[in-house]
Amino acid sequence: MFNFILSGLRMFVFTPVMFVLAVLGILICIFQDVVLFIAKTIWNLIKAKQKKDNSNKAVHLT
């Protein structure tokens, strides 16, 4: 009887955890491309801004 309760508790605890991990894994797989695209876009914007700042400095130096 006690063993049955333990196994029941184990299922009750581990099933939601496994479900959450599975959902997170699927979401990460789906959103990985989106996140990479957003990160690249932001990175390019930052680099472009730095280049603009550098070119402005160069203009001021001359």
PDB file of N, H, CA, C and O in Angstrom:
ATOM      1  N   MET A   1       0.840  -1.205   0.000  1.00  0.00           N
ATOM      2  CA  MET A   1       0.000   0.000   0.000  1.00  0.00           C
ATOM      3  C   MET A   1       0.871   1.250   0.000  1.00  0.00           C
ATOM      4  O   MET A   1       0.660   2.163  -0.798  1.00  0.00           O
ATOM      5  N   PHE A   2       1.866   1.285   0.915  1.00  0.00           N
ATOM      6  H   PHE A   2       2.037   0.543   1.563  1.00  0.00           H
ATOM      7  CA  PHE A   2       2.747   2.446   1.015  1.00  0.00           C
ATOM      8  C   PHE A   2       3.514   2.651  -0.284  1.00  0.00           C
ATOM      9  O   PHE A   2       3.686   3.777  -0.749  1.00  0.00           O
ATOM     10  N   ASN A   3       3.974   1.537  -0.864  1.00  0.00           N
ATOM     11  H   ASN A   3       3.834   0.622  -0.487  1.00  0.00           H
ATOM     12  CA  ASN A   3       4.693   1.589  -2.135  1.00  0.00           C
ATOM     13  C   ASN A   3       3.807   2.187  -3.222  1.00  0.00           C
ATOM     14  O   ASN A   3       4.263   2.994  -4.032  1.00  0.00           O
ATOM     15  N   PHE A   4       2.549   1.790  -3.234  1.00  0.00           N
ATOM     16  H   PHE A   4       2.178   1.134  -2.576  1.00  0.00           H
ATOM     17  CA  PHE A   4       1.600   2.310  -4.225  1.00  0.00           C
ATOM     18  C   PHE A   4       1.452   3.827  -4.084  1.00  0.00           C
ATOM     19  O   PHE A   4       1.432   4.553  -5.078  1.00  0.00           O
ATOM     20  N   ILE A   5       1.347   4.296  -2.828  1.00  0.00           N
ATOM     21  H   ILE A   5       1.362   3.706  -2.021  1.00  0.00           H
ATOM     22  CA  ILE A   5       1.215   5.745  -2.575  1.00  0.00           C
ATOM     23  C   ILE A   5       2.470   6.470  -3.065  1.00  0.00           C
ATOM     24  O   ILE A   5       2.379   7.540  -3.668  1.00  0.00           O
ATOM     25  N   LEU A   6       3.647   5.879  -2.802  1.00  0.00           N
ATOM     26  H   LEU A   6       3.721   5.010  -2.313  1.00  0.00           H
ATOM     27  CA  LEU A   6       4.906   6.489  -3.249  1.00  0.00           C
ATOM     28  C   LEU A   6       4.947   6.606  -4.767  1.00  0.00           C
ATOM     29  O   LEU A   6       5.295   7.654  -5.311  1.00  0.00           O
ATOM     30  N   SER A   7       4.590   5.519  -5.443  1.00  0.00           N
ATOM     31  H   SER A   7       4.308   4.668  -5.002  1.00  0.00           H
ATOM     32  CA  SER A   7       4.622   5.554  -6.908  1.00  0.00           C
ATOM     33  C   SER A   7       3.599   6.561  -7.432  1.00  0.00           C
ATOM     34  O   SER A   7       3.848   7.239  -8.429  1.00  0.00           O
ATOM     35  N   GLY A   8       2.460   6.656  -6.767  1.00  0.00           N
ATOM     36  H   GLY A   8       2.259   6.105  -5.957  1.00  0.00           H
ATOM     37  CA  GLY A   8       1.451   7.637  -7.150  1.00  0.00           C
ATOM     38  C   GLY A   8       1.984   9.061  -6.987  1.00  0.00           C
ATOM     39  O   GLY A   8       1.792   9.911  -7.856  1.00  0.00           O
ATOM     40  N   LEU A   9       2.657   9.307  -5.857  1.00  0.00           N
ATOM     41  H   LEU A   9       2.813   8.617  -5.151  1.00  0.00           H
ATOM     42  CA  LEU A   9       3.247  10.627  -5.618  1.00  0.00           C
ATOM     43  C   LEU A   9       4.301  10.931  -6.666  1.00  0.00           C
ATOM     44  O   LEU A   9       4.384  12.044  -7.185  1.00  0.00           O
ATOM     45  N   ARG A  10       5.116   9.903  -6.972  1.00  0.00           N
ATOM     46  H   ARG A  10       5.049   8.999  -6.551  1.00  0.00           H
ATOM     47  CA  ARG A  10       6.180  10.084  -7.960  1.00  0.00           C
ATOM     48  C   ARG A  10       5.578  10.506  -9.306  1.00  0.00           C
ATOM     49  O   ARG A  10       6.055  11.441  -9.948  1.00  0.00           O
ATOM     50  N   MET A  11       4.516   9.793  -9.718  1.00  0.00           N
ATOM     51  H   MET A  11       4.128   9.034  -9.196  1.00  0.00           H
ATOM     52  CA  MET A  11       3.850  10.139 -10.974  1.00  0.00           C
ATOM     53  C   MET A  11       3.270  11.548 -10.897  1.00  0.00           C
ATOM     54  O   MET A  11       3.353  12.318 -11.853  1.00  0.00           O
ATOM     55  N   PHE A  12       2.684  11.873  -9.747  1.00  0.00           N
ATOM     56  H   PHE A  12       2.617  11.247  -8.970  1.00  0.00           H
ATOM     57  CA  PHE A  12       2.033  13.171  -9.579  1.00  0.00           C
ATOM     58  C   PHE A  12       3.046  14.303  -9.649  1.00  0.00           C
ATOM     59  O   PHE A  12       2.744  15.387 -10.149  1.00  0.00           O
ATOM     60  N   VAL A  13       4.262  14.047  -9.140  1.00  0.00           N
ATOM     61  H   VAL A  13       4.508  13.167  -8.734  1.00  0.00           H
ATOM     62  CA  VAL A  13       5.301  15.088  -9.145  1.00  0.00           C
ATOM     63  C   VAL A  13       5.997  15.142 -10.497  1.00  0.00           C
ATOM     64  O   VAL A  13       6.195  16.220 -11.059  1.00  0.00           O
ATOM     65  N   PHE A  14       6.373  13.959 -11.026  1.00  0.00           N
ATOM     66  H   PHE A  14       6.212  13.083 -10.570  1.00  0.00           H
ATOM     67  CA  PHE A  14       7.240  13.947 -12.212  1.00  0.00           C
ATOM     68  C   PHE A  14       6.486  14.230 -13.510  1.00  0.00           C
ATOM     69  O   PHE A  14       7.058  14.802 -14.438  1.00  0.00           O
ATOM     70  N   THR A  15       5.215  13.841 -13.593  1.00  0.00           N
ATOM     71  H   THR A  15       4.750  13.376 -12.839  1.00  0.00           H
ATOM     72  CA  THR A  15       4.475  14.038 -14.839  1.00  0.00           C
ATOM     73  C   THR A  15       4.370  15.518 -15.208  1.00  0.00           C
ATOM     74  O   THR A  15       4.672  15.868 -16.349  1.00  0.00           O
ATOM     75  N   PRO A  16       3.955  16.407 -14.296  1.00  0.00           N
ATOM     76  CA  PRO A  16       3.918  17.833 -14.647  1.00  0.00           C
ATOM     77  C   PRO A  16       5.299  18.375 -14.991  1.00  0.00           C
ATOM     78  O   PRO A  16       5.441  19.184 -15.907  1.00  0.00           O
ATOM     79  N   VAL A  17       6.320  17.929 -14.255  1.00  0.00           N
ATOM     80  H   VAL A  17       6.204  17.272 -13.511  1.00  0.00           H
ATOM     81  CA  VAL A  17       7.674  18.405 -14.525  1.00  0.00           C
ATOM     82  C   VAL A  17       8.097  18.011 -15.936  1.00  0.00           C
ATOM     83  O   VAL A  17       8.605  18.836 -16.695  1.00  0.00           O
ATOM     84  N   MET A  18       7.879  16.725 -16.285  1.00  0.00           N
ATOM     85  H   MET A  18       7.466  16.055 -15.668  1.00  0.00           H
ATOM     86  CA  MET A  18       8.246  16.258 -17.623  1.00  0.00           C
ATOM     87  C   MET A  18       7.438  16.995 -18.683  1.00  0.00           C
ATOM     88  O   MET A  18       7.963  17.341 -19.742  1.00  0.00           O
ATOM     89  N   PHE A  19       6.154  17.234 -18.395  1.00  0.00           N
ATOM     90  H   PHE A  19       5.729  16.953 -17.535  1.00  0.00           H
ATOM     91  CA  PHE A  19       5.300  17.944 -19.349  1.00  0.00           C
ATOM     92  C   PHE A  19       5.828  19.355 -19.584  1.00  0.00           C
ATOM     93  O   PHE A  19       5.931  19.806 -20.725  1.00  0.00           O
ATOM     94  N   VAL A  20       6.161  20.045 -18.498  1.00  0.00           N
ATOM     95  H   VAL A  20       6.078  19.678 -17.571  1.00  0.00           H
ATOM     96  CA  VAL A  20       6.684  21.413 -18.605  1.00  0.00           C
ATOM     97  C   VAL A  20       7.993  21.409 -19.384  1.00  0.00           C
ATOM     98  O   VAL A  20       8.198  22.257 -20.253  1.00  0.00           O
ATOM     99  N   LEU A  21       8.887  20.459 -19.083  1.00  0.00           N
ATOM    100  H   LEU A  21       8.721  19.770 -18.378  1.00  0.00           H
ATOM    101  CA  LEU A  21      10.168  20.380 -19.794  1.00  0.00           C
ATOM    102  C   LEU A  21       9.935  20.122 -21.279  1.00  0.00           C
ATOM    103  O   LEU A  21      10.595  20.722 -22.127  1.00  0.00           O
ATOM    104  N   ALA A  22       8.990  19.224 -21.595  1.00  0.00           N
ATOM    105  H   ALA A  22       8.454  18.737 -20.906  1.00  0.00           H
ATOM    106  CA  ALA A  22       8.706  18.926 -23.000  1.00  0.00           C
ATOM    107  C   ALA A  22       8.177  20.167 -23.713  1.00  0.00           C
ATOM    108  O   ALA A  22       8.604  20.475 -24.826  1.00  0.00           O
ATOM    109  N   VAL A  23       7.251  20.875 -23.078  1.00  0.00           N
ATOM    110  H   VAL A  23       6.904  20.624 -22.174  1.00  0.00           H
ATOM    111  CA  VAL A  23       6.692  22.088 -23.681  1.00  0.00           C
ATOM    112  C   VAL A  23       7.787  23.126 -23.877  1.00  0.00           C
ATOM    113  O   VAL A  23       7.862  23.769 -24.924  1.00  0.00           O
ATOM    114  N   LEU A  24       8.642  23.289 -22.856  1.00  0.00           N
ATOM    115  H   LEU A  24       8.581  22.767 -22.005  1.00  0.00           H
ATOM    116  CA  LEU A  24       9.748  24.250 -22.974  1.00  0.00           C
ATOM    117  C   LEU A  24      10.667  23.864 -24.129  1.00  0.00           C
ATOM    118  O   LEU A  24      11.086  24.721 -24.908  1.00  0.00           O
ATOM    119  N   GLY A  25      10.979  22.579 -24.239  1.00  0.00           N
ATOM    120  H   GLY A  25      10.639  21.883 -23.607  1.00  0.00           H
ATOM    121  CA  GLY A  25      11.836  22.123 -25.334  1.00  0.00           C
ATOM    122  C   GLY A  25      11.234  22.438 -26.693  1.00  0.00           C
ATOM    123  O   GLY A  25      11.928  22.909 -27.593  1.00  0.00           O
ATOM    124  N   ILE A  26       9.942  22.177 -26.838  1.00  0.00           N
ATOM    125  H   ILE A  26       9.378  21.794 -26.107  1.00  0.00           H
ATOM    126  CA  ILE A  26       9.263  22.453 -28.112  1.00  0.00           C
ATOM    127  C   ILE A  26       9.286  23.951 -28.392  1.00  0.00           C
ATOM    128  O   ILE A  26       9.573  24.375 -29.512  1.00  0.00           O
ATOM    129  N   LEU A  27       8.982  24.752 -27.370  1.00  0.00           N
ATOM    130  H   LEU A  27       8.749  24.409 -26.460  1.00  0.00           H
ATOM    131  CA  LEU A  27       8.961  26.206 -27.556  1.00  0.00           C
ATOM    132  C   LEU A  27      10.343  26.720 -27.934  1.00  0.00           C
ATOM    133  O   LEU A  27      10.475  27.586 -28.799  1.00  0.00           O
ATOM    134  N   ILE A  28      11.385  26.178 -27.277  1.00  0.00           N
ATOM    135  H   ILE A  28      11.278  25.475 -26.575  1.00  0.00           H
ATOM    136  CA  ILE A  28      12.754  26.604 -27.598  1.00  0.00           C
ATOM    137  C   ILE A  28      13.067  26.254 -29.052  1.00  0.00           C
ATOM    138  O   ILE A  28      13.645  27.063 -29.778  1.00  0.00           O
ATOM    139  N   CYS A  29      12.685  25.048 -29.472  1.00  0.00           N
ATOM    140  H   CYS A  29      12.216  24.391 -28.882  1.00  0.00           H
ATOM    141  CA  CYS A  29      12.926  24.647 -30.865  1.00  0.00           C
ATOM    142  C   CYS A  29      12.223  25.585 -31.828  1.00  0.00           C
ATOM    143  O   CYS A  29      12.794  25.976 -32.846  1.00  0.00           O
ATOM    144  N   ILE A  30      10.978  25.951 -31.513  1.00  0.00           N
ATOM    145  H   ILE A  30      10.514  25.633 -30.686  1.00  0.00           H
ATOM    146  CA  ILE A  30      10.209  26.818 -32.410  1.00  0.00           C
ATOM    147  C   ILE A  30      10.797  28.225 -32.419  1.00  0.00           C
ATOM    148  O   ILE A  30      10.986  28.820 -33.480  1.00  0.00           O
ATOM    149  N   PHE A  31      11.084  28.751 -31.234  1.00  0.00           N
ATOM    150  H   PHE A  31      10.931  28.267 -30.372  1.00  0.00           H
ATOM    151  CA  PHE A  31      11.461  30.161 -31.128  1.00  0.00           C
ATOM    152  C   PHE A  31      12.951  30.402 -31.332  1.00  0.00           C
ATOM    153  O   PHE A  31      13.384  31.553 -31.386  1.00  0.00           O
ATOM    154  N   GLN A  32      13.750  29.327 -31.448  1.00  0.00           N
ATOM    155  H   GLN A  32      13.397  28.392 -31.404  1.00  0.00           H
ATOM    156  CA  GLN A  32      15.191  29.487 -31.606  1.00  0.00           C
ATOM    157  C   GLN A  32      15.501  30.345 -32.830  1.00  0.00           C
ATOM    158  O   GLN A  32      16.296  31.282 -32.755  1.00  0.00           O
ATOM    159  N   ASP A  33      14.865  30.017 -33.967  1.00  0.00           N
ATOM    160  H   ASP A  33      14.219  29.256 -34.028  1.00  0.00           H
ATOM    161  CA  ASP A  33      15.097  30.772 -35.198  1.00  0.00           C
ATOM    162  C   ASP A  33      14.670  32.220 -35.026  1.00  0.00           C
ATOM    163  O   ASP A  33      15.364  33.140 -35.459  1.00  0.00           O
ATOM    164  N   VAL A  34      13.502  32.418 -34.381  1.00  0.00           N
ATOM    165  H   VAL A  34      12.938  31.670 -34.029  1.00  0.00           H
ATOM    166  CA  VAL A  34      12.988  33.776 -34.188  1.00  0.00           C
ATOM    167  C   VAL A  34      13.957  34.579 -33.314  1.00  0.00           C
ATOM    168  O   VAL A  34      14.305  35.718 -33.625  1.00  0.00           O
ATOM    169  N   VAL A  35      14.383  33.947 -32.207  1.00  0.00           N
ATOM    170  H   VAL A  35      14.100  33.021 -31.954  1.00  0.00           H
ATOM    171  CA  VAL A  35      15.293  34.640 -31.283  1.00  0.00           C
ATOM    172  C   VAL A  35      16.608  34.963 -31.979  1.00  0.00           C
ATOM    173  O   VAL A  35      17.139  36.063 -31.825  1.00  0.00           O
ATOM    174  N   LEU A  36      17.140  34.004 -32.750  1.00  0.00           N
ATOM    175  H   LEU A  36      16.708  33.110 -32.875  1.00  0.00           H
ATOM    176  CA  LEU A  36      18.386  34.254 -33.482  1.00  0.00           C
ATOM    177  C   LEU A  36      18.213  35.411 -34.459  1.00  0.00           C
ATOM    178  O   LEU A  36      19.087  36.270 -34.570  1.00  0.00           O
ATOM    179  N   PHE A  37      17.084  35.432 -35.166  1.00  0.00           N
ATOM    180  H   PHE A  37      16.374  34.734 -35.076  1.00  0.00           H
ATOM    181  CA  PHE A  37      16.825  36.495 -36.130  1.00  0.00           C
ATOM    182  C   PHE A  37      16.765  37.856 -35.432  1.00  0.00           C
ATOM    183  O   PHE A  37      17.356  38.827 -35.904  1.00  0.00           O
ATOM    184  N   ILE A  38      16.042  37.921 -34.299  1.00  0.00           N
ATOM    185  H   ILE A  38      15.562  37.133 -33.915  1.00  0.00           H
ATOM    186  CA  ILE A  38      15.924  39.178 -33.550  1.00  0.00           C
ATOM    187  C   ILE A  38      17.293  39.601 -33.040  1.00  0.00           C
ATOM    188  O   ILE A  38      17.655  40.775 -33.127  1.00  0.00           O
ATOM    189  N   ALA A  39      18.067  38.639 -32.501  1.00  0.00           N
ATOM    190  H   ALA A  39      17.774  37.686 -32.431  1.00  0.00           H
ATOM    191  CA  ALA A  39      19.392  38.960 -31.970  1.00  0.00           C
ATOM    192  C   ALA A  39      20.296  39.494 -33.083  1.00  0.00           C
ATOM    193  O   ALA A  39      21.014  40.474 -32.879  1.00  0.00           O
ATOM    194  N   LYS A  40      20.266  38.856 -34.259  1.00  0.00           N
ATOM    195  H   LYS A  40      19.683  38.061 -34.424  1.00  0.00           H
ATOM    196  CA  LYS A  40      21.082  39.322 -35.385  1.00  0.00           C
ATOM    197  C   LYS A  40      20.670  40.724 -35.802  1.00  0.00           C
ATOM    198  O   LYS A  40      21.522  41.569 -36.077  1.00  0.00           O
ATOM    199  N   THR A  41      19.365  40.974 -35.851  1.00  0.00           N
ATOM    200  H   THR A  41      18.673  40.287 -35.627  1.00  0.00           H
ATOM    201  CA  THR A  41      18.870  42.288 -36.251  1.00  0.00           C
ATOM    202  C   THR A  41      19.345  43.355 -35.273  1.00  0.00           C
ATOM    203  O   THR A  41      19.838  44.407 -35.683  1.00  0.00           O
ATOM    204  N   ILE A  42      19.194  43.079 -33.969  1.00  0.00           N
ATOM    205  H   ILE A  42      18.794  42.224 -33.637  1.00  0.00           H
ATOM    206  CA  ILE A  42      19.629  44.043 -32.952  1.00  0.00           C
ATOM    207  C   ILE A  42      21.133  44.256 -33.064  1.00  0.00           C
ATOM    208  O   ILE A  42      21.605  45.391 -33.004  1.00  0.00           O
ATOM    209  N   TRP A  43      21.897  43.158 -33.228  1.00  0.00           N
ATOM    210  H   TRP A  43      21.514  42.236 -33.276  1.00  0.00           H
ATOM    211  CA  TRP A  43      23.349  43.246 -33.336  1.00  0.00           C
ATOM    212  C   TRP A  43      23.747  44.112 -34.532  1.00  0.00           C
ATOM    213  O   TRP A  43      24.638  44.954 -34.427  1.00  0.00           O
ATOM    214  N   ASN A  44      23.071  43.895 -35.684  1.00  0.00           N
ATOM    215  H   ASN A  44      22.346  43.211 -35.770  1.00  0.00           H
ATOM    216  CA  ASN A  44      23.361  44.701 -36.874  1.00  0.00           C
ATOM    217  C   ASN A  44      23.030  46.166 -36.635  1.00  0.00           C
ATOM    218  O   ASN A  44      23.774  47.045 -37.071  1.00  0.00           O
ATOM    219  N   LEU A  45      21.931  46.441 -35.952  1.00  0.00           N
ATOM    220  H   LEU A  45      21.327  45.727 -35.598  1.00  0.00           H
ATOM    221  CA  LEU A  45      21.561  47.825 -35.644  1.00  0.00           C
ATOM    222  C   LEU A  45      22.624  48.476 -34.765  1.00  0.00           C
ATOM    223  O   LEU A  45      23.008  49.623 -34.998  1.00  0.00           O
ATOM    224  N   ILE A  46      23.104  47.742 -33.748  1.00  0.00           N
ATOM    225  H   ILE A  46      22.792  46.811 -33.559  1.00  0.00           H
ATOM    226  CA  ILE A  46      24.129  48.276 -32.852  1.00  0.00           C
ATOM    227  C   ILE A  46      25.413  48.557 -33.639  1.00  0.00           C
ATOM    228  O   ILE A  46      26.027  49.614 -33.487  1.00  0.00           O
ATOM    229  N   LYS A  47      25.809  47.595 -34.483  1.00  0.00           N
ATOM    230  H   LYS A  47      25.310  46.737 -34.606  1.00  0.00           H
ATOM    231  CA  LYS A  47      27.034  47.779 -35.275  1.00  0.00           C
ATOM    232  C   LYS A  47      26.888  48.973 -36.209  1.00  0.00           C
ATOM    233  O   LYS A  47      27.815  49.771 -36.346  1.00  0.00           O
ATOM    234  N   ALA A  48      25.724  49.102 -36.856  1.00  0.00           N
ATOM    235  H   ALA A  48      24.971  48.454 -36.745  1.00  0.00           H
ATOM    236  CA  ALA A  48      25.490  50.225 -37.768  1.00  0.00           C
ATOM    237  C   ALA A  48      25.582  51.539 -37.003  1.00  0.00           C
ATOM    238  O   ALA A  48      26.150  52.512 -37.500  1.00  0.00           O
ATOM    239  N   LYS A  49      25.025  51.567 -35.794  1.00  0.00           N
ATOM    240  H   LYS A  49      24.564  50.777 -35.391  1.00  0.00           H
ATOM    241  CA  LYS A  49      25.068  52.780 -34.974  1.00  0.00           C
ATOM    242  C   LYS A  49      26.513  53.116 -34.607  1.00  0.00           C
ATOM    243  O   LYS A  49      26.913  54.280 -34.645  1.00  0.00           O
ATOM    244  N   GLN A  50      27.297  52.090 -34.249  1.00  0.00           N
ATOM    245  H   GLN A  50      26.972  51.145 -34.217  1.00  0.00           H
ATOM    246  CA  GLN A  50      28.701  52.329 -33.915  1.00  0.00           C
ATOM    247  C   GLN A  50      29.451  52.876 -35.124  1.00  0.00           C
ATOM    248  O   GLN A  50      30.254  53.800 -34.995  1.00  0.00           O
ATOM    249  N   LYS A  51      29.188  52.302 -36.303  1.00  0.00           N
ATOM    250  H   LYS A  51      28.536  51.551 -36.407  1.00  0.00           H
ATOM    251  CA  LYS A  51      29.851  52.794 -37.515  1.00  0.00           C
ATOM    252  C   LYS A  51      29.486  54.253 -37.758  1.00  0.00           C
ATOM    253  O   LYS A  51      30.341  55.061 -38.121  1.00  0.00           O
ATOM    254  N   LYS A  52      28.218  54.586 -37.558  1.00  0.00           N
ATOM    255  H   LYS A  52      27.524  53.930 -37.264  1.00  0.00           H
ATOM    256  CA  LYS A  52      27.766  55.958 -37.765  1.00  0.00           C
ATOM    257  C   LYS A  52      28.502  56.889 -36.791  1.00  0.00           C
ATOM    258  O   LYS A  52      28.976  57.956 -37.183  1.00  0.00           O
ATOM    259  N   ASP A  53      28.591  56.481 -35.529  1.00  0.00           N
ATOM    260  H   ASP A  53      28.206  55.614 -35.211  1.00  0.00           H
ATOM    261  CA  ASP A  53      29.295  57.285 -34.531  1.00  0.00           C
ATOM    262  C   ASP A  53      30.751  57.460 -34.925  1.00  0.00           C
ATOM    263  O   ASP A  53      31.297  58.557 -34.814  1.00  0.00           O
ATOM    264  N   ASN A  54      31.389  56.378 -35.387  1.00  0.00           N
ATOM    265  H   ASN A  54      30.945  55.486 -35.477  1.00  0.00           H
ATOM    266  CA  ASN A  54      32.799  56.449 -35.784  1.00  0.00           C
ATOM    267  C   ASN A  54      32.981  57.382 -36.970  1.00  0.00           C
ATOM    268  O   ASN A  54      33.937  58.157 -37.007  1.00  0.00           O
ATOM    269  N   SER A  55      32.070  57.317 -37.944  1.00  0.00           N
ATOM    270  H   SER A  55      31.293  56.687 -37.913  1.00  0.00           H
ATOM    271  CA  SER A  55      32.197  58.183 -39.115  1.00  0.00           C
ATOM    272  C   SER A  55      31.985  59.642 -38.701  1.00  0.00           C
ATOM    273  O   SER A  55      32.627  60.539 -39.248  1.00  0.00           O
ATOM    274  N   ASN A  56      31.098  59.882 -37.750  1.00  0.00           N
ATOM    275  H   ASN A  56      30.577  59.153 -37.305  1.00  0.00           H
ATOM    276  CA  ASN A  56      30.896  61.239 -37.268  1.00  0.00           C
ATOM    277  C   ASN A  56      32.168  61.762 -36.595  1.00  0.00           C
ATOM    278  O   ASN A  56      32.547  62.918 -36.786  1.00  0.00           O
ATOM    279  N   LYS A  57      32.819  60.912 -35.812  1.00  0.00           N
ATOM    280  H   LYS A  57      32.511  59.973 -35.656  1.00  0.00           H
ATOM    281  CA  LYS A  57      34.072  61.302 -35.161  1.00  0.00           C
ATOM    282  C   LYS A  57      35.129  61.632 -36.208  1.00  0.00           C
ATOM    283  O   LYS A  57      35.866  62.610 -36.087  1.00  0.00           O
ATOM    284  N   ALA A  58      35.185  60.788 -37.243  1.00  0.00           N
ATOM    285  H   ALA A  58      34.587  59.993 -37.341  1.00  0.00           H
ATOM    286  CA  ALA A  58      36.179  61.010 -38.295  1.00  0.00           C
ATOM    287  C   ALA A  58      35.926  62.367 -38.960  1.00  0.00           C
ATOM    288  O   ALA A  58      36.872  63.094 -39.262  1.00  0.00           O
ATOM    289  N   VAL A  59      34.681  62.700 -39.183  1.00  0.00           N
ATOM    290  H   VAL A  59      33.912  62.109 -38.937  1.00  0.00           H
ATOM    291  CA  VAL A  59      34.343  63.992 -39.805  1.00  0.00           C
ATOM    292  C   VAL A  59      34.780  65.120 -38.888  1.00  0.00           C
ATOM    293  O   VAL A  59      35.317  66.126 -39.352  1.00  0.00           O
ATOM    294  N   HIS A  60      34.559  64.966 -37.605  1.00  0.00           N
ATOM    295  H   HIS A  60      34.123  64.149 -37.227  1.00  0.00           H
ATOM    296  CA  HIS A  60      34.928  66.024 -36.668  1.00  0.00           C
ATOM    297  C   HIS A  60      36.439  66.187 -36.593  1.00  0.00           C
ATOM    298  O   HIS A  60      36.939  67.299 -36.422  1.00  0.00           O
ATOM    299  N   LEU A  61      37.173  65.075 -36.720  1.00  0.00           N
ATOM    300  H   LEU A  61      36.768  64.171 -36.858  1.00  0.00           H
ATOM    301  CA  LEU A  61      38.633  65.154 -36.637  1.00  0.00           C
ATOM    302  C   LEU A  61      39.209  65.947 -37.818  1.00  0.00           C
ATOM    303  O   LEU A  61      40.164  66.706 -37.651  1.00  0.00           O
ATOM    304  N   THR A  62      38.638  65.774 -38.986  1.00  0.00           N
ATOM    305  H   THR A  62      37.863  65.158 -39.123  1.00  0.00           H
ATOM    306  CA  THR A  62      39.133  66.499 -40.154  1.00  0.00           C
ATOM    307  C   THR A  62      38.484  67.861 -40.200  1.00  0.00           C
ATOM    308  O   THR A  62      38.758  68.645 -41.109  1.00  0.00           O
TER     309      THR A  62
END
